[in-house]
């Protein structure tokens, strides 16, 4: 069935470095990809919505220059956290709209910035 | 704004116990309501949904009824199994459709002991 493969599952990086998270839709094409993040004990919050071939739409309070989203193809979307800082440490998860109007989620990436 | 509040976990139960995970919501329109489940190492999967008041969603022995008068969508299962151990997320779509943006709760970890 339809699956979204998200990598890496976890990453530890130094403050000031950039981290790229990849989401690939397997066996389906995702016209729209949603990126969420979850801080400890908080809700899973939508960061941005990206449509293939166009610029992402960011939610209020999310810095577009810090969280770069690329959705260049129907099967691949990437989120790059630029110049990561400890406050960016969070759980990031993607989802794509798939067959039968269902959403398919990646397994998430736990980012820890030292 | 629209929001979802669900009970904090973890919830620890013995096998065959009755499960209730509370979820209440705030929405200005007529949202659709969802329960998603995330098993260890996997992406969130849709467990069940309800699109209008008094609808009951059900799947794999789980049920939830869309209660407009109490703005609730509590998840229940009569007899849990060890394999039900997972994180459960309550969510709403303020626009009523199955895709588009979702607003999630914090997730509730369920641990079922043999």
Boltz contact constraints between the chains, C-beta under 6 A:
constraints:
  - contact:
      token1: [A, 4]
      token2: [B, 43]
      max_distance: 6.0
  - contact:
      token1: [A, 43]
      token2: [B, 104]
      max_distance: 6.0
  - contact:
      token1: [A, 43]
      token2: [B, 105]
      max_distance: 6.0
  - contact:
      token1: [A, 43]
      token2: [B, 106]
      max_distance: 6.0
  - contact:
      token1: [A, 44]
      token2: [B, 104]
      max_distance: 6.0
  - contact:
      token1: [A, 46]
      token2: [B, 101]
      max_distance: 6.0
  - contact:
      token1: [A, 97]
      token2: [B, 99]
      max_distance: 6.0
  - contact:
      token1: [A, 101]
      token2: [B, 98]
      max_distance: 6.0
  - contact:
      token1: [A, 101]
      token2: [B, 99]
      max_distance: 6.0
  - contact:
      token1: [A, 103]
      token2: [B, 99]
      max_distance: 6.0
  - contact:
      token1: [A, 105]
      token2: [B, 43]
      max_distance: 6.0
  - contact:
      token1: [A, 105]
      token2: [B, 44]
      max_distance: 6.0
  - contact:
      token1: [A, 106]
      token2: [B, 43]
      max_distance: 6.0
  - contact:
      token1: [A, 107]
      token2: [B, 42]
      max_distance: 6.0
  - contact:
      token1: [A, 107]
      token2: [B, 43]
      max_distance: 6.0
